[in-house]
Amino acid sequence: SRDHLRQFAPGDEVIAVGEVSRRVFFILSGTLHAKAADKTLATRSAGQVVGERMFFDVGNRGATSSVVAATHGEALVVDAHSVEAMADRHPSAGASFYKVLAKVLAQRVQGQLDH
């Protein structure tokens, strides 16, 4: 399985600009910063998600910002192919997973619209 726990330390690059990978990171502990040109765009911590746009990026455009660890921590990394296979076997579980990510994306879009 491509799903795994990923530990990170301050300064670790969890997602690189341009990276093409359909994975989402559920932060279990610690803090991550989304950055572009050394400017922090967003801060995410335990209970939050990063990589959700890449997860749905079927055009393989790659990450538009990097994600760098601000503290020590751990994230559950979930690969899109694993979710698709799970959804084929267990449609209701797949629907629940996609519903959670849809809510995250909607909140992010609403946050961008509010600024």
Secondary structure, 3 states (H helix, E strand, C coil): CCCEEEEECCCCEEECCCCCCCEEEEEEECEEEEEECCEEEEEEECCCEECHHHHCCCCCCCCCCEEEECCCEEEEEEEHHHHHHHHHHCHHHHHHHHHHHHHHHHHHHHHHHHC
